[in-house]
Amino acid sequence: MQMKYVTTTCPYCGTGCSFNLVVSDNKVAGVAPYQRSPVNEGKVCPKGTYAHEFVNHPDRLTTPLIKKDGKFVEASWDEAYDLIAKKFKQYKPDECACLSSARVSNEENYAMMKFARGVMKTRHIDHCARLCHASTVAGLAATFGSGAMTNSILDIADSKCMFIIGSNTFEQHPLIGRKVMQAKMKGAKLIYADPRFTPTGKQADLYMQFRSGSDVAIFNGLMQEILKNGWEDKEFVKNRTKDFDKLKEEVMKPMYSLENVSKISGIPVEQLKTCAEWFAKAESACILYSMGITQHTVGVDNVKSVANIQMLTGNLGRPGTGVNALRGQNNVQGACDMGALPVVFTGYQKVIDEAAHKKFADAWGFPDGICEPKNGYEVTTMMDVLADKPGELKCMYIMGENPMISDPDLHHVEKAIKNLEFLVVQDIFMTETAELADVVLPASCYAEKDGTQTSTERRVQMWRTAQAPPGKAKLDWQIIAEIAAKMGYGKQFAWKSAEDIFTEISKVTPSYGGMNYKRLSRPEALHWPCPAADHPGTPILHKEKFAHPDGLGQFFACAYKPPAEVPDASYPYILTTGRCLWHWHTGTMTRRSKDLEAEEPTGWIEINPEDAKALGIQNKEMVKAITRRGEVKVPARVTKDIMKGVMFMPFHFKECAANVLTNNALDPIAKIPEFKACAVRVEKIKEA
């Protein structure tokens, strides 16, 4: 028996933990600690502990499949490629769309972005950042000039006050939770705001329970209290920001008195006062947030409000401070960096900017040019167009995404996808989305490829090949390059390795310009921006100035607006959704891990005991959860850990899919759906 360790990076959340894959006789057989990572120092969460279990699962796709007479039949790669090339050539650029993936490497996202814009000539490319952190990218780009987490994970341990809102950090980013606890052990205060009394809340010095969707009112109230007491950082505001007067005019309105904010949010006035004082008076204070802030019709305003309070208190550009947007999936930051978005090339170079468009057209050398310099459709817009304007979009190529579980209002998504004339899905398992495809291509998972991924803190880290892909499965970038070659663009995709692709990325992406595989192979890797080969990388952004041309941070006056759908007589409760400790997003990988599935084998709906009593519902009873979009049968979990009037469902479970219920109302700027607040009613299931 041959055994070896292969060091790699975890394929689950955006923390970027490293571990060793244990390889026995050329097959991945386990996970072992890798002590040298500064991020996780040899520790992993349950998902990381069992990150080997899905790799060799019998459900893995091993051969191309073509649908004939409604049934999938096995095909050779040449058959599949010939059909795809023939079909793709039949459509006009604007009739095609591509979905890239936060689960695959930077190199593969770059390959898909180049394929979309250069081979299909389409401007319609997006990925699931649209569903989790699109509002972060838009909100922080507007306020700071750069749409990314400002500080490093290690910085959190040096903070004197941590305000966590819209993130159950201890369950969703447990190794970041470890840094929170290290700061607490040094005497830092932890403030936590959430409708649920989560494991994160149970460690807080101040826990504020609030109604989902009232974030802007809360931040404006806190800023009014800070200004009334003169606790703002006057020097920072004067020297490093602009439009403070506009912010002040908004937040000082009587609407944002703590008494009024208490009525809107449900947080007692005394708690709001304590929060404002602890936060403003701390030597260094950071904010950690995740999708509880971003997944709203006012997601961009929520993010701008977080940026506002950090500029007001001068908590930027120093260790222990910052706006720390905790990215959901392993490579959601990298997929955005690689331009898998409808408005930018790599490194956020705008597609509508003539110089950027020319730069990429010249660098790529497509003889017939690339897509027109116009913004494309976001994935949420694609679904609306497909459902409501059939015939406008006809063809889609999806890599490693599963919108049939992840997107809001699943009946609407199903209608949209079924309106496509031709769908290609490239994945490692037969997902709910792949079942609707015309061609399914077997891809490789993280354990079977070299490449890089970029964590929530902008740290670019390595994947390393531990085993060969199963059966006839191939590397994602290799599949993309071979389809491109079939369509006459082999020269533009003549890569021999993932490293070749990364070399190309670094040439066209200033923030990655000083990176190469040799530098990234060190345990600490590099944070972007890293513009030159001798640059050490940038763990903390905005130290001296912001990324706007004038170097100033911009305040935005954000008025409170309620969610798109609020409770009424027919649907009297607020429904919010999220993840649990044991599972990941659509469950494609974690539900094929026997140990994780054993911990949490199905979904549930959390109901406050007072609400359960009023509804006559017992703990563990099967109930019907109903919204204006659909209904699901789901077990009740009666718990005092959820606020009265609010209910919670995890979204990993297809048998009780939370996204049948969620609202696809969108933030007007980021086009992110309002997963975190819609109106719901719950009924007992009448016995037959």
C-alpha positions in Angstrom: 0.0 0.0 0.0 1.4 3.4 -1.0 0.4 6.4 1.1 1.2 10.1 0.8 -0.1 13.5 1.9 -1.1 16.2 -0.6 -1.6 19.7 0.8 -4.6 21.6 -0.6 -7.2 24.2 0.3 -10.7 23.3 1.5 -13.5 23.4 -1.1 -16.3 24.6 1.2 -16.5 28.1 2.7 -14.5 31.3 1.9 -12.2 31.0 5.0 -9.5 29.2 2.9 -8.4 26.6 5.4 -5.6 24.3 4.3 -5.4 20.5 5.1 -3.6 17.4 3.8 -5.5 14.9 1.7 -4.5 11.4 2.7 -3.9 9.4 -0.5 -3.7 5.6 -0.4 -2.9 3.7 -3.6 -3.6 6.8 -5.7 -7.1 7.3 -4.2 -8.1 10.0 -1.7 -8.9 8.3 1.6 -8.9 10.9 4.3 -8.0 14.3 5.7 -5.1 15.1 8.0 -4.0 18.4 9.7 -1.6 20.8 7.9 -0.2 22.9 10.7 1.6 25.5 8.7 -1.4 27.4 7.4 -1.6 30.8 9.2 -5.4 30.8 8.6 -6.4 27.6 10.4 -3.2 26.4 12.0 -4.1 22.7 11.5 -7.7 23.0 12.8 -10.7 22.3 10.5 -14.5 22.4 10.9 -16.7 19.3 10.4 -17.1 20.0 6.7 -13.3 20.1 6.3 -12.9 17.0 8.4 -15.0 15.0 6.0 -14.0 16.8 2.8 -12.7 13.6 1.3 -16.0 11.6 1.6 -17.7 12.8 -1.6 -14.6 12.6 -3.8 -14.9 8.9 -4.7 -18.7 8.7 -4.2 -20.4 6.2 -6.5 -22.7 9.0 -7.8 -19.7 10.8 -9.5 -20.3 11.5 -13.2 -17.8 9.5 -15.2 -18.8 9.8 -18.9 -20.4 12.4 -21.1 -24.2 12.0 -21.4 -26.5 13.2 -24.2 -30.3 13.3 -23.8 -32.1 11.3 -26.5 -36.0 11.0 -26.4 -36.0 12.4 -22.9 -33.4 9.9 -21.5 -29.6 10.3 -21.0 -27.4 7.9 -23.0 -23.6 7.6 -22.6 -21.5 9.2 -25.3 -17.9 9.7 -26.2 -16.2 13.1 -25.7 -16.1 13.6 -29.4 -19.8 13.0 -29.8 -20.6 15.4 -27.0 -18.2 18.1 -28.3 -19.5 17.8 -31.9 -23.0 18.3 -30.8 -22.2 21.2 -28.5 -20.0 22.9 -31.1 -22.8 22.5 -33.8 -25.5 23.8 -31.4 -23.5 26.7 -30.0 -22.7 27.9 -33.5 -26.4 28.1 -34.4 -27.1 30.9 -31.8 -26.4 34.6 -31.9 -24.2 36.0 -29.1 -27.1 37.6 -27.3 -29.1 34.3 -27.4 -26.4 32.6 -25.3 -25.5 32.8 -21.6 -22.8 31.2 -19.4 -22.8 30.5 -15.7 -19.4 30.1 -14.1 -18.8 28.8 -10.6 -17.6 29.8 -7.1 -16.7 26.1 -6.5 -14.0 25.8 -9.3 -10.6 27.4 -9.5 -9.6 30.9 -10.6 -8.1 29.3 -13.7 -11.4 27.6 -14.6 -13.4 30.7 -14.0 -11.0 32.7 -16.2 -11.3 30.0 -18.9 -15.2 30.2 -18.8 -15.1 34.0 -18.9 -12.8 34.0 -21.9 -14.9 31.3 -23.6 -18.1 33.3 -23.1 -16.7 36.6 -24.3 -14.3 35.2 -27.0 -15.9 32.1 -28.4 -19.6 32.6 -27.9 -19.1 36.4 -28.1 -21.8 36.8 -25.4 -21.9 39.5 -22.8 -24.2 37.3 -20.6 -21.9 35.7 -18.0 -22.5 35.5 -14.2 -22.2 33.1 -11.3 -23.6 32.6 -7.8 -21.9 35.6 -6.3 -25.1 37.3 -7.6 -26.9 35.3 -4.9 -24.6 35.9 -2.0 -22.2 38.9 -2.2 -23.2 41.0 -5.3 -24.3 43.7 -2.9 -20.8 43.7 -1.2 -19.1 44.2 -4.5 -21.4 47.0 -5.5 -21.7 48.7 -2.0 -18.0 48.6 -1.1 -16.9 49.7 -4.7 -19.2 52.7 -4.3 -17.9 53.7 -0.8 -14.3 52.6 -0.8 -13.5 52.0 -4.5 -12.9 48.3 -4.0 -15.5 45.7 -3.4 -13.7 43.2 -1.1 -13.0 42.4 2.6 -10.7 45.2 3.8 -8.7 43.3 6.5 -7.2 39.9 7.0 -8.7 37.0 9.1 -5.7 37.1 11.4 -6.5 40.8 12.1 -9.7 39.9 13.8 -7.8 38.4 16.8 -6.4 41.9 17.4 -9.7 43.8 17.5 -10.9 45.4 20.7 -14.6 45.3 19.7 -16.3 43.0 17.1 -19.8 43.6 15.8 -21.2 40.6 14.0 -24.4 41.1 12.1 -26.0 38.9 9.4 -23.5 36.1 10.0 -23.7 33.0 12.1 -19.9 33.0 12.1 -19.3 30.1 14.5 -21.3 27.7 12.2 -20.6 29.1 8.8 -17.0 30.2 9.1 -15.9 28.3 12.3 -12.2 29.0 11.9 -12.9 32.7 11.6 -15.0 32.2 14.8 -11.8 30.9 16.4 -10.1 34.3 15.7 -13.2 36.0 17.3 -12.6 33.9 20.4 -8.9 34.7 20.5 -9.8 38.4 20.5 -12.3 37.8 23.3 -9.6 36.0 25.3 -7.6 39.2 25.0 -10.5 41.2 26.5 -12.3 42.3 23.3 -16.1 42.9 23.4 -18.4 40.9 21.1 -21.6 42.4 19.9 -24.0 40.1 18.0 -27.2 41.0 16.1 -29.4 38.3 14.6 -33.0 37.2 14.6 -31.7 33.8 15.9 -29.8 33.1 19.1 -27.2 31.1 17.3 -23.9 29.5 18.6 -22.3 32.9 17.7 -24.8 34.8 19.8 -24.2 32.5 22.8 -20.6 33.7 23.0 -21.6 37.4 22.7 -21.2 40.1 25.4 -24.2 41.8 24.0 -26.8 40.0 21.9 -29.4 42.0 20.1 -32.3 40.1 18.6 -34.0 41.9 15.7 -36.5 41.6 12.8 -34.9 40.6 9.6 -34.8 43.5 7.1 -34.3 46.4 9.6 -30.5 46.7 9.2 -30.4 50.2 7.7 -32.6 51.6 10.5 -30.3 50.0 13.1 -27.1 51.4 11.6 -28.6 54.9 11.1 -29.8 54.8 14.8 -26.4 53.8 16.0 -24.8 56.6 13.9 -27.2 59.2 15.3 -26.3 58.1 18.9 -22.6 58.3 18.0 -23.0 61.8 16.6 -25.1 63.1 19.4 -22.4 62.1 21.9 -19.5 63.4 19.8 -17.9 59.9 19.5 -17.2 60.1 15.8 -13.5 60.2 14.6 -13.5 63.8 13.5 -10.0 63.7 12.0 -10.7 60.6 9.9 -14.0 62.1 8.7 -12.3 65.4 7.8 -9.2 64.1 6.1 -10.2 60.8 4.5 -13.9 61.0 3.5 -16.4 63.1 1.6 -20.2 63.8 1.7 -20.4 63.5 5.5 -23.0 66.3 5.5 -25.4 64.3 3.4 -25.0 61.3 5.8 -25.5 63.5 8.8 -28.6 65.0 7.4 -30.2 61.6 6.9 -29.1 59.8 10.2 -30.1 62.8 12.4 -33.7 62.6 11.3 -36.2 61.9 14.2 -37.1 58.6 12.4 -33.7 57.2 13.6 -34.1 58.1 17.3 -33.2 55.0 19.3 -36.9 54.8 20.4 -38.1 54.7 16.9 -35.3 52.2 15.7 -36.3 50.0 18.7 -39.9 49.9 17.3 -38.7 49.0 13.8 -36.1 46.4 14.8 -37.4 45.0 18.1 -34.0 45.8 19.8 -34.5 47.5 23.2 -33.2 51.1 23.4 -30.7 50.3 26.2 -29.0 47.6 24.0 -28.7 50.0 21.1 -27.1 52.6 23.4 -24.6 50.1 24.8 -23.8 48.9 21.2 -23.1 52.5 20.0 -20.9 53.3 23.0 -18.9 50.1 23.0 -18.3 50.3 19.3 -17.5 54.0 19.0 -15.2 54.1 22.0 -13.2 51.0 21.2 -9.5 51.5 20.3 -10.2 49.3 17.2 -13.5 47.9 16.1 -14.4 45.6 13.2 -17.6 44.5 11.6 -18.1 41.0 10.3 -21.1 40.3 8.1 -22.3 37.7 5.6 -25.5 37.0 3.7 -27.8 38.3 6.4 -26.7 41.8 5.3 -26.4 41.2 1.5 -29.5 39.1 0.6 -32.1 41.9 0.7 -33.7 44.2 -1.8 -31.8 46.9 0.1 -28.6 44.7 0.2 -26.4 47.5 -1.3 -27.8 50.1 1.2 -27.0 47.6 4.0 -23.4 47.3 2.9 -23.1 51.1 2.4 -24.4 51.5 6.0 -21.7 49.2 7.3 -19.1 51.2 5.4 -20.6 54.5 6.7 -20.3 53.6 10.4 -16.7 52.3 9.9 -15.7 55.6 8.2 -17.6 57.6 10.9 -15.6 55.9 13.7 -12.3 55.8 11.8 -12.2 52.0 11.9 -10.4 51.4 8.6 -6.9 50.8 7.4 -5.6 49.5 10.8 -5.3 46.0 12.3 -8.4 44.9 14.2 -10.7 47.2 12.2 -12.4 47.0 8.8 -15.4 45.9 6.9 -15.1 42.1 6.9 -17.5 40.6 4.4 -17.3 36.9 5.0 -17.6 35.2 1.6 -19.8 32.2 1.4 -18.3 29.7 -1.0 -14.6 28.7 -1.3 -13.9 30.7 -4.5 -16.7 33.3 -4.7 -14.0 36.1 -4.3 -11.9 34.5 -7.0 -14.7 34.0 -9.5 -15.5 37.7 -9.1 -11.8 38.6 -9.5 -11.7 36.5 -12.7 -14.5 38.6 -14.3 -17.2 35.9 -14.2 -19.6 38.8 -13.9 -21.7 40.6 -16.6 -20.0 44.0 -16.1 -16.2 43.4 -15.7 -13.2 41.5 -17.0 -10.6 40.3 -14.5 -9.6 42.6 -11.7 -12.9 44.6 -12.0 -11.8 46.2 -15.3 -15.1 47.4 -16.8 -16.4 45.8 -20.0 -17.9 49.2 -21.1 -14.5 50.9 -20.7 -13.1 51.1 -24.3 -9.4 50.8 -23.1 -10.2 47.7 -21.0 -12.2 46.1 -23.9 -9.3 46.8 -26.3 -6.8 45.4 -23.8 -8.5 42.1 -23.6 -9.4 41.9 -27.3 -5.7 42.5 -28.1 -4.4 40.1 -25.4 -6.6 37.2 -26.5 -6.2 37.6 -30.2 -9.5 36.2 -31.4 -9.5 36.8 -35.2 -13.2 37.8 -35.2 -13.1 39.9 -32.1 -14.8 39.5 -28.7 -18.2 40.4 -27.3 -19.5 43.9 -27.7 -18.5 46.4 -24.9 -21.9 46.3 -23.2 -23.0 45.0 -19.8 -24.7 41.6 -19.8 -27.5 40.0 -17.8 -27.1 38.9 -14.2 -28.2 35.3 -13.5 -31.3 36.6 -11.7 -32.2 38.7 -14.8 -31.4 35.7 -17.1 -34.0 33.7 -15.2 -36.6 36.4 -15.5 -35.9 36.8 -19.2 -36.1 33.1 -19.8 -39.4 32.8 -17.9 -41.1 35.9 -19.1 -39.7 36.5 -22.6 -39.2 33.0 -24.0 -37.1 33.1 -27.2 -34.8 35.9 -26.2 -32.2 33.6 -24.5 -32.0 30.2 -26.1 -28.8 28.5 -25.1 -26.9 28.2 -21.8 -23.6 26.6 -20.6 -23.5 26.0 -16.8 -20.3 25.0 -15.0 -20.6 23.8 -11.4 -23.8 25.7 -10.4 -27.1 24.3 -9.4 -29.8 27.0 -9.8 -32.6 24.4 -9.4 -31.8 24.4 -5.6 -29.9 27.6 -5.0 -32.0 30.3 -6.7 -35.1 31.9 -5.3 -38.7 30.9 -6.3 -37.8 27.5 -7.7 -41.0 27.1 -9.7 -40.0 30.2 -11.6 -36.4 28.8 -12.1 -37.8 25.5 -13.4 -40.0 27.3 -15.9 -37.0 29.5 -17.0 -34.6 26.6 -17.6 -37.2 24.5 -19.4 -37.7 27.4 -21.8 -34.1 27.0 -23.0 -33.6 25.3 -26.4 -30.2 23.9 -25.5 -28.5 23.4 -22.1 -25.0 22.1 -21.3 -24.2 21.3 -17.7 -20.7 20.5 -16.6 -20.5 19.1 -13.0 -19.2 16.3 -10.8 -22.7 14.9 -9.9 -26.1 14.7 -11.6 -27.5 17.7 -9.9 -31.2 18.9 -10.1 -30.1 21.3 -12.8 -28.1 18.7 -14.8 -31.3 16.5 -14.9 -32.8 19.2 -17.2 -29.8 19.5 -19.5 -29.4 18.3 -23.1 -25.7 17.4 -22.5 -24.0 16.6 -19.2 -20.2 16.7 -19.0 -18.3 14.9 -16.2 -15.9 17.3 -14.5 -13.3 17.0 -11.8 -13.4 18.0 -8.1 -10.9 20.0 -6.1 -8.9 16.9 -5.2 -8.2 16.1 -8.8 -6.7 19.3 -10.1 -4.0 21.9 -9.7 -5.1 25.5 -9.5 -5.8 28.5 -7.2 -8.7 29.8 -5.2 -9.1 33.2 -3.5 -10.5 33.3 0.0 -12.7 35.9 1.7 -9.6 37.8 2.8 -8.2 38.0 -0.8 -5.6 35.3 -0.1 -4.8 33.4 -3.3 -4.0 29.8 -2.4 -3.2 26.5 -4.1 -5.1 23.3 -4.9 -2.9 20.3 -5.7 -3.8 17.1 -7.5 -4.2 14.2 -5.2 -5.8 11.7 -7.5 -7.0 11.3 -11.1 -10.6 12.1 -12.0 -13.0 9.1 -12.1 -13.7 7.3 -15.4 -13.6 9.6 -18.4 -14.1 12.8 -16.3 -11.8 15.7 -17.3 -10.6 19.0 -15.8 -13.0 21.9 -16.2 -10.5 24.1 -18.0 -9.6 21.3 -20.3 -13.2 20.7 -21.3 -13.7 24.4 -22.0 -10.4 24.5 -24.1 -11.4 21.4 -26.1 -14.9 22.8 -26.9 -13.2 26.1 -28.0 -10.8 24.1 -30.2 -13.8 22.3 -31.8 -15.3 25.7 -32.6 -12.1 26.9 -34.3 -10.4 28.7 -31.4 -7.7 26.2 -30.4 -5.0 28.8 -30.6 -6.6 31.0 -28.0 -6.9 28.1 -25.6 -3.6 26.3 -26.1 -2.8 25.9 -22.4 -1.0 22.8 -21.3 -1.5 23.3 -17.5 -3.4 25.3 -14.9 -0.1 27.2 -14.4 -0.2 28.3 -18.0 -3.6 29.9 -17.4 -2.5 31.6 -14.2 0.4 33.1 -16.1 -2.0 34.6 -18.6 -4.3 35.8 -15.7 -1.4 37.6 -14.1 -0.5 39.4 -17.4 -4.0 40.9 -17.8 -5.0 41.4 -14.1 -3.0 44.2 -12.3 -4.1 43.0 -8.8 -2.6 39.5 -9.5 0.3 40.9 -11.6 3.0 40.0 -9.1 1.8 36.4 -8.4 3.0 33.1 -9.7 2.8 29.5 -8.6 6.1 29.5 -6.9 5.2 32.5 -4.7 1.7 31.1 -4.0 3.0 27.6 -3.0 4.2 29.0 0.4 1.8 28.3 3.3 1.0 32.0 3.7 0.5 32.5 -0.1 -0.3 36.2 -1.1 -3.2 38.7 -0.7 -4.2 40.8 -3.6 -3.5 43.5 -4.6 0.0 42.2 -5.4 1.0 44.2 -8.5 4.7 43.3 -8.9 7.0 40.3 -8.4 8.7 42.0 -5.5 5.5 43.1 -3.8 4.6 41.4 -0.5 0.8 41.4 -1.1 -1.7 43.5 0.8 -3.4 42.0 3.9 -5.0 45.4 4.9 -6.6 47.7 2.3 -7.1 51.5 2.5 -4.2 52.2 5.0 -3.4 55.6 3.6 -6.1 56.3 1.1 -9.2 54.6 -0.4 -9.2 53.1 -3.9 -11.2 56.0 -5.5 -9.2 58.3 -7.8 -9.3 61.1 -5.2 -8.3 58.7 -2.4 -11.4 59.6 -0.3 -14.0 57.3 1.1 -17.6 58.3 0.2 -20.4 58.5 2.6 -23.9 57.5 1.3 -27.1 58.7 3.0 -29.3 55.5 3.0 -32.9 55.8 4.0 -34.6 52.8 5.7 -37.0 50.8 3.5 -38.9 47.7 4.6 -38.5 44.4 2.7 -40.3 43.9 -0.6 -42.8 41.6 1.2 -43.9 42.1 4.8 -46.2 40.0 7.0 -49.9 40.5 6.6 -53.1 38.7 7.7 -52.7 36.0 5.1 -48.9 35.4 5.7 -48.3 36.7 9.2 -44.7 35.7 9.8 -41.2 36.7 8.4 -39.3 33.8 6.8 -35.5 33.9 6.7 -33.1 31.3 5.3 -29.5 30.2 5.8 -27.0 27.4 6.3 -26.3 25.0 9.0 -23.0 23.7 10.4 -23.1 20.3 8.7 -24.2 21.1 5.1 -23.1 23.3 2.2 -25.3 25.2 -0.1 -27.3 22.9 -2.4 -26.0 19.8 -0.6 -24.4 18.3 -3.8 -21.2 17.5 -1.9 -22.1 17.4 1.8 -25.2 15.2 1.4 -22.9 12.6 -0.3 -20.7 12.6 2.8 -22.0 9.9 5.1 -20.8 11.5 8.3 -22.3 15.0 7.6 -25.6 13.6 6.3 -25.9 11.5 9.5 -25.6 14.7 11.6 -28.4 16.5 9.8 -30.4 14.2 7.4 -33.1 16.7 6.5 -34.3 20.3 6.8 -36.6 22.0 9.3 -38.4 25.2 10.1 -37.6 27.0 13.3 -40.6 28.4 15.2 -40.7 30.4 18.4 -42.6 28.5 21.2 -45.2 31.3 21.5 -45.9 31.1 17.8 -46.0 27.3 17.9 -48.5 27.4 20.8 -50.7 29.9 18.9 -50.6 27.6 15.8 -51.1 24.4 17.9 -47.8 23.0 16.5 -45.6 20.5 18.4 -41.8 20.1 18.1 -40.8 17.7 15.2 -44.4 17.7 13.8 -44.5 17.8 10.0 -46.1 21.1 8.9 -46.8 23.0 5.7 -44.9 26.2 5.1 -46.6 28.4 2.5 -45.7 31.6 0.7 -47.2 33.4 -2.3 -44.8 31.3 -4.5 -45.3 27.8 -3.2 -45.5 25.4 -0.3 -43.3 22.7 1.3 -43.8 20.0 3.9 -41.1 20.3 6.6 -40.5 19.3 10.2 -41.1 22.0 12.8 -38.3 22.7 15.2 -39.8 24.6 18.2 -37.1 26.7 19.8 -36.8 29.8 22.0 -33.6 30.6 20.0 -35.7 32.3 17.2 -37.4 35.6 17.6 -41.2 35.6 18.0 -42.8 36.4 14.6 -39.8 35.2 12.6 -39.1 31.7 11.2 -36.0 30.1 9.8 -35.2 27.4 7.2 -31.9 26.0 6.0 -31.7 25.8 2.1 -29.7 22.6 1.5 -32.5 20.1 1.4 -34.3 19.3 -1.9 -37.0 17.4 -0.2 -38.1 20.5 1.7 -36.4 23.2 -0.4 -36.6 26.6 1.2 -36.2 28.3 -2.2 -39.6 27.1 -3.3 -40.8 29.7 -0.8 -38.3 32.6 -1.1 -39.0 35.8 -3.0 -37.1 36.7 -6.2 -37.6 40.4 -5.6 -34.2 42.0 -6.4 -31.9 44.8 -5.1 -32.1 47.4 -7.9 -28.3 47.8 -8.1 -26.8 44.4 -7.3 -29.8 42.3 -8.6 -29.4 40.1 -5.6 -32.6 38.3 -4.4 -34.3 38.9 -1.0 -33.6 35.5 0.5 -33.5 36.8 4.0 -37.1 38.2 4.4 -40.4 37.2 2.9 -43.9 36.6 4.3 -44.9 33.1 5.3 -47.7 31.2 7.0 -47.4 27.7 8.6 -50.3 25.3 8.8 -50.8 21.9 10.5 -51.1 19.1 8.0 -54.7 17.8 8.2 -54.8 14.1 8.6 -56.5 12.3 5.6 
